[in-house]
């Protein structure tokens, strides 16, 4: 009799050599293992030093219950959004660190993230363990630092007057130590995983800073409220849920604009932004170019390797295309394996050079079919159709799309893995100019003349 899926997962989990952790580079693997070991040592030391009191448990258990409810109700959509994930678990760990001995802050993340994995998002196990350990270390350190402040500056109770102000200052300082300490541990892991990634771009964008400020602010307010009266627990949980819902709203808006498989704009959003750029170009009399990109023989990838590998190919090609675009260009998924690119303030000849650079880059790519070292790879090529609205011309988006589509059709009909430009009546001069600048496979769509003067480059 076949084992259940749960039993199968447990059996696989018991085979240590099958853990995804082993696939990490050696230095990163050691770092990811060292942080949890250090966290366990810290928990043991603090547990031995702690004087366990019922009064502390009376505060800890309601905080833990609120944290569990908050984590269980975390929207899954935040885990599909690029950047730093804000689950708002720290708003319950910070009060624990300030109001209770350090061992409670070290232990608190374990049940919270256990509930997160069970109810919301499973994720990769070693990443979850590392996250829990880094939070435990950071907030245990903050709790320990808070207790270094003299009683007249901080102490066990909030107090009033000047003491209340200094107590809040100490709590804010420790909150910053905890959040920055956690971020530093995570940033080191990210850098070891990919040295080229820019942590500043992830953590210092507007949305990340807004979420970090809201998380710290809520944590401090809850700490103050519970420090004044444990009965105020009743107000803390609804407040956190409402604020988090407000912060998730921009993520929902962003995901409504983005194609889930590629990370590009979806077709309706791209068309709206392309129309706006065309209006701006007509008003300022500046050129704008458009390219349609199609992955050659994409169906054979799906038929040979399956649709999951096909999705991986789509993602890899879209990332390659977007990496060569400027911030003010617009890239969208046009449907299936076809992408559409709008080059702002770009002439037709410049757009062909960009398209040729993209074609060469994709032709050199090797997309692995699995997430493991030495996995087999898939090689692929693209065909590109280019057209443009030159300076002083007036054309509609539908006309540009039709012209680019005609050029793309010509590129695929003449052998694929090439760039075709729509402009039969200006073929000779443009083709010579482009080849002279190192563009090897540019072709001119001979059907351009049949589309009328308004459709020519």
C-alpha positions in Angstrom: 0.0 0.0 0.0 1.3 3.5 -1.0 2.3 5.7 1.9 0.4 8.9 2.4 1.9 12.2 1.3 2.5 13.2 4.9 4.3 10.0 5.6 6.4 10.4 2.4 7.3 14.0 3.4 8.4 12.8 6.9 10.4 10.0 5.4 12.2 12.4 3.0 12.8 14.8 5.9 14.6 12.1 7.8 17.1 11.6 5.0 19.6 14.3 6.0 21.5 14.2 2.7 18.3 15.2 0.9 17.9 18.5 2.7 18.1 21.6 0.6 20.6 23.0 3.0 23.3 20.7 1.5 22.8 22.4 -1.9 24.1 25.7 -0.5 27.7 26.9 -1.1 30.0 25.7 1.7 30.5 29.1 3.3 26.8 30.0 3.2 25.9 26.5 4.5 28.2 27.0 7.5 26.8 30.4 8.2 23.2 29.2 8.0 24.0 26.4 10.4 26.1 28.6 12.8 23.3 31.1 13.6 20.8 28.5 14.8 23.5 26.8 16.9 24.4 30.2 18.5 20.7 30.9 19.1 20.3 27.5 20.9 23.3 28.3 23.0 21.9 31.7 23.9 18.6 30.2 24.9 20.3 27.6 27.1 22.4 30.2 28.9 19.5 32.6 29.4 17.2 29.8 30.6 19.7 28.8 33.2 20.1 32.4 34.4 16.4 33.2 34.5 14.3 33.2 37.6 11.0 31.8 36.4 8.0 33.7 37.8 4.3 33.3 37.4 3.9 37.1 36.9 6.2 36.8 33.8 4.1 34.0 32.4 0.9 36.0 32.9 2.4 38.6 30.5 4.1 36.2 28.1 1.1 33.9 27.4 -1.3 36.6 26.2 1.5 38.1 24.0 2.1 34.6 22.6 -1.6 34.1 21.9 -1.9 37.5 20.1 1.2 36.7 18.1 -0.1 33.3 17.1 -3.4 34.8 15.9 -1.6 37.6 14.1 0.8 35.1 12.3 -2.0 32.7 11.4 -4.0 35.6 9.8 -1.0 36.8 7.7 -2.0 37.3 4.1 -0.2 34.8 1.8 0.2 37.4 -0.8 3.1 39.1 1.0 5.3 36.0 0.4 4.9 36.5 -3.4 6.0 40.1 -3.3 9.6 40.9 -4.0 11.6 42.5 -1.3 11.6 42.2 2.5 8.6 40.2 3.8 6.8 41.9 6.7 4.8 39.4 8.7 4.6 41.8 11.8 5.8 39.1 14.2 8.2 41.5 15.8 5.4 43.7 17.2 4.8 40.9 19.7 8.4 39.9 20.2 9.6 43.5 21.0 7.2 43.8 24.1 8.4 40.4 25.2 12.0 41.6 25.0 11.4 44.8 26.9 9.0 43.6 29.5 10.3 40.2 30.2 13.7 38.5 30.7 15.8 37.8 27.5 14.9 34.0 27.4 11.3 34.8 26.6 12.3 37.0 23.6 14.6 34.1 22.4 11.8 31.5 22.7 8.9 33.6 21.3 9.8 33.3 17.5 9.7 29.5 17.6 5.9 29.0 18.1 5.1 32.0 16.0 6.9 30.7 12.9 5.8 27.2 13.6 2.2 28.5 13.2 3.3 30.5 10.1 4.6 27.3 8.4 1.6 25.3 9.4 -1.2 27.8 8.5 0.2 30.3 6.0 3.5 29.7 4.1 5.6 26.6 4.3 8.7 27.9 2.6 12.2 26.2 2.6 12.9 24.7 6.0 16.5 25.9 6.5 15.4 29.5 5.7 12.7 29.3 8.3 15.1 28.0 10.9 17.6 30.6 10.1 15.0 33.4 10.3 13.8 32.2 13.6 17.3 31.9 15.0 18.3 35.4 13.7 15.2 36.9 15.3 15.8 35.1 18.6 19.4 36.4 18.8 18.6 39.9 17.8 15.7 40.3 20.3 17.5 38.5 23.1 20.3 40.9 22.6 17.9 43.9 22.7 16.4 42.5 25.9 19.8 42.2 27.5 20.8 45.7 26.4 17.5 47.2 27.9 18.5 45.7 31.2 21.8 47.5 31.1 20.1 50.9 31.4 20.0 52.1 35.0 16.7 51.8 36.9 16.2 55.6 37.0 16.5 55.7 33.1 14.5 52.6 32.2 13.7 49.8 34.7 10.8 47.3 34.9 7.9 49.8 34.7 7.0 52.6 32.3 6.6 55.2 35.0 5.5 58.8 34.3 7.0 62.2 33.7 10.7 62.3 32.7 11.1 58.7 33.6 8.3 57.7 31.2 10.2 59.7 28.4 13.5 58.0 29.1 11.9 54.6 29.3 10.4 55.1 25.9 13.8 56.3 24.5 15.4 53.1 25.9 12.7 50.9 24.4 13.0 52.6 21.0 16.8 52.2 21.1 16.5 48.5 21.8 13.8 48.1 19.1 16.3 49.6 16.6 19.0 47.2 17.9 16.7 44.2 17.4 15.4 45.2 14.0 18.9 46.2 12.6 20.5 43.1 14.2 18.0 40.8 12.5 18.4 42.7 9.2 22.2 42.4 9.4 22.1 38.7 9.9 19.7 38.2 7.0 21.8 40.6 4.8 24.9 38.6 5.4 23.1 35.4 4.3 21.8 37.2 1.2 25.2 38.5 0.3 26.8 35.1 0.7 24.1 33.7 -1.5 24.4 36.3 -4.2 27.3 38.8 -3.9 25.9 41.0 -6.7 22.6 41.7 -4.9 22.2 45.2 -3.5 20.7 45.1 0.0 20.2 48.8 -0.1 17.7 48.6 -3.0 15.7 46.0 -1.0 15.6 47.6 2.4 15.7 51.3 1.6 12.9 51.6 -0.9 9.9 53.6 0.1 7.6 50.7 0.9 10.2 48.7 2.9 11.0 51.8 5.0 7.3 52.5 5.6 6.6 49.0 6.7 9.7 48.9 9.0 8.6 52.2 10.6 5.1 51.0 11.1 6.3 47.7 12.6 8.7 49.4 15.1 6.1 52.0 15.9 3.4 49.4 16.6 5.8 47.4 18.7 6.7 50.4 20.9 3.1 51.4 21.3 2.1 47.9 22.3 5.0 47.7 24.7 4.0 51.0 26.4 0.3 49.9 26.5 1.0 46.6 28.1 3.6 48.1 30.4 1.0 50.4 31.7 -1.8 47.8 32.0 -2.0 44.2 30.8 -5.7 44.7 30.2 -4.8 46.7 27.1 -4.1 43.5 25.3 -7.7 43.7 24.1 -6.8 46.8 21.9 -3.4 45.6 20.6 -4.4 42.7 18.3 -7.2 44.6 16.3 -4.8 47.5 15.8 -2.1 45.3 14.4 -4.4 43.5 12.0 -5.9 46.8 10.7 -2.5 48.4 10.2 -1.1 45.3 8.4 -4.2 45.3 6.2 -3.5 48.9 5.2 0.1 48.1 4.4 -0.8 45.1 2.3 -3.0 47.2 0.1 -0.1 48.6 -2.1 1.1 45.0 -2.6 -2.3 44.0 -3.8 -2.3 46.9 -6.2 1.1 46.1 -7.4 0.3 42.4 -8.0 -2.8 43.4 -9.9 -0.4 45.1 -12.4 2.1 42.3 -12.6 2.1 39.1 -14.6 2.7 36.4 -11.9 4.9 34.1 -14.0 7.3 36.7 -15.4 7.3 39.7 -13.1 6.6 41.9 -16.1 3.6 44.2 -16.5 0.4 42.4 -17.5 -1.0 43.3 -20.9 -3.7 45.8 -19.7 -1.3 47.7 -17.5 1.4 47.8 -20.2 -1.1 49.1 -22.7 -2.2 51.9 -20.3 1.4 53.0 -19.6 2.4 52.7 -23.3 -0.5 54.9 -24.3 0.7 57.5 -21.7 4.2 57.4 -23.1 3.0 57.8 -26.6 1.0 60.8 -25.6 4.1 62.3 -24.0 6.2 61.6 -27.1 3.7 63.2 -29.4 3.5 66.3 -27.1 7.3 66.6 -26.8 7.9 65.4 -30.4 10.4 62.8 -29.2 10.8 59.4 -30.7 9.6 56.1 -29.2 10.1 52.6 -30.3 8.3 49.3 -29.8 9.5 45.7 -30.0 7.7 42.4 -29.9 9.8 39.4 -28.6 8.9 35.8 -29.1 10.7 32.7 -27.7 11.6 30.4 -30.6 10.3 26.8 -30.4 8.8 27.4 -26.9 6.2 24.7 -27.4 9.0 22.1 -27.8 10.3 23.1 -24.4 6.9 22.4 -22.8 6.5 19.1 -24.7 10.0 17.9 -23.9 10.5 19.1 -20.3 7.0 19.9 -19.1 5.2 23.2 -18.2 7.2 23.8 -15.0 10.4 24.0 -17.0 8.5 26.2 -19.5 7.6 28.6 -16.7 11.2 28.6 -15.6 12.2 29.6 -19.2 9.6 32.4 -19.3 10.9 33.7 -16.0 14.6 33.6 -17.1 13.9 35.3 -20.4 11.8 38.0 -18.8 14.5 38.7 -16.3 17.1 38.9 -19.0 15.0 41.4 -21.0 14.2 43.6 -18.0 17.9 43.7 -17.0 18.8 45.4 -20.2 16.0 48.1 -20.0 16.1 51.5 -18.5 13.9 52.5 -15.6 11.6 54.5 -17.9 11.2 51.7 -20.5 8.2 49.5 -20.2 8.2 45.7 -20.5 5.1 43.5 -20.5 4.0 40.0 -21.2 1.9 40.1 -24.3 0.6 36.5 -24.1 2.0 33.0 -24.1 5.7 33.2 -24.9 5.5 36.7 -26.4 6.7 39.9 -24.7 6.3 43.6 -25.7 8.9 46.3 -25.0 8.4 50.0 -25.2 11.6 52.1 -25.5 11.0 55.7 -24.5 13.0 58.5 -26.3 14.5 55.9 -28.6 14.7 56.0 -32.4 14.2 53.0 -34.6 17.8 52.4 -35.3 18.7 52.6 -31.6 15.8 50.2 -30.8 17.2 47.7 -33.3 20.6 47.8 -31.6 19.0 47.2 -28.2 17.0 44.3 -29.7 20.1 42.8 -31.2 21.9 43.0 -27.8 18.9 41.3 -26.2 18.9 38.6 -28.9 22.6 37.8 -28.3 22.2 37.8 -24.6 19.4 35.3 -24.6 21.2 33.1 -27.2 24.1 32.7 -24.7 21.8 31.7 -21.8 21.5 28.2 -20.4 18.4 27.8 -18.2 18.7 24.9 -15.7 15.7 22.7 -15.6 16.0 22.0 -11.8 17.2 23.7 -8.7 20.3 21.6 -8.1 24.0 21.8 -9.0 24.9 20.5 -12.5 21.3 20.2 -13.5 20.6 19.8 -17.3 20.0 23.1 -19.1 17.8 24.4 -21.9 19.2 26.7 -24.5 16.9 29.0 -26.4 16.7 31.9 -28.8 14.3 34.8 -29.5 13.0 36.6 -32.5 12.3 40.3 -32.3 10.1 42.6 -34.4 10.9 46.3 -34.1 9.1 49.5 -35.2 9.1 53.1 -34.1 7.4 56.5 -34.1 10.2 58.8 -35.1 10.5 62.4 -33.9 7.7 64.5 -35.2 5.5 61.6 -36.4 2.1 60.8 -35.0 1.0 57.1 -34.7 -1.3 55.1 -32.6 -0.4 52.3 -30.3 -2.5 49.8 -32.3 -0.5 50.8 -35.5 2.8 50.3 -33.8 1.8 46.9 -32.4 0.6 45.8 -35.9 3.8 46.9 -37.5 6.0 45.2 -34.8 3.9 42.0 -35.2 4.4 42.0 -38.9 8.2 42.4 -38.4 8.2 39.6 -35.8 6.4 37.3 -38.3 9.0 38.1 -40.9 11.8 37.3 -38.4 10.3 33.9 -37.6 9.6 33.1 -41.2 13.2 33.9 -42.3 14.8 31.5 -39.8 14.2 32.8 -36.3 16.9 34.0 -33.8 17.0 37.4 -35.5 15.8 41.0 -35.4 13.4 42.3 -38.1 12.6 45.9 -38.5 9.3 47.1 -40.1 10.2 49.6 -42.9 10.4 48.3 -46.5 10.7 51.8 -48.1 13.8 52.7 -45.9 15.3 49.2 -45.9 18.7 49.9 -47.5 19.9 52.8 -45.5 18.8 51.5 -42.1 20.1 48.0 -42.7 23.5 49.3 -43.8 23.6 51.6 -40.8 22.7 48.8 -38.3 25.2 46.2 -39.8 27.9 48.9 -39.6 27.2 49.2 -35.9 27.6 45.4 -35.3 23.9 44.3 -35.7 24.3 41.0 -37.5 20.8 39.5 -38.0 18.6 42.5 -38.7 16.1 42.0 -41.4 13.6 44.3 -43.0 10.0 43.2 -43.2 9.1 43.4 -46.9 5.4 43.5 -46.1 5.8 46.9 -44.5 4.9 48.7 -47.8 1.6 47.0 -47.9 0.6 48.4 -44.5 0.5 51.9 -45.7 2.7 55.0 -45.1 1.4 55.4 -41.5 2.8 52.0 -40.6 6.3 52.5 -41.8 9.3 53.2 -39.7 
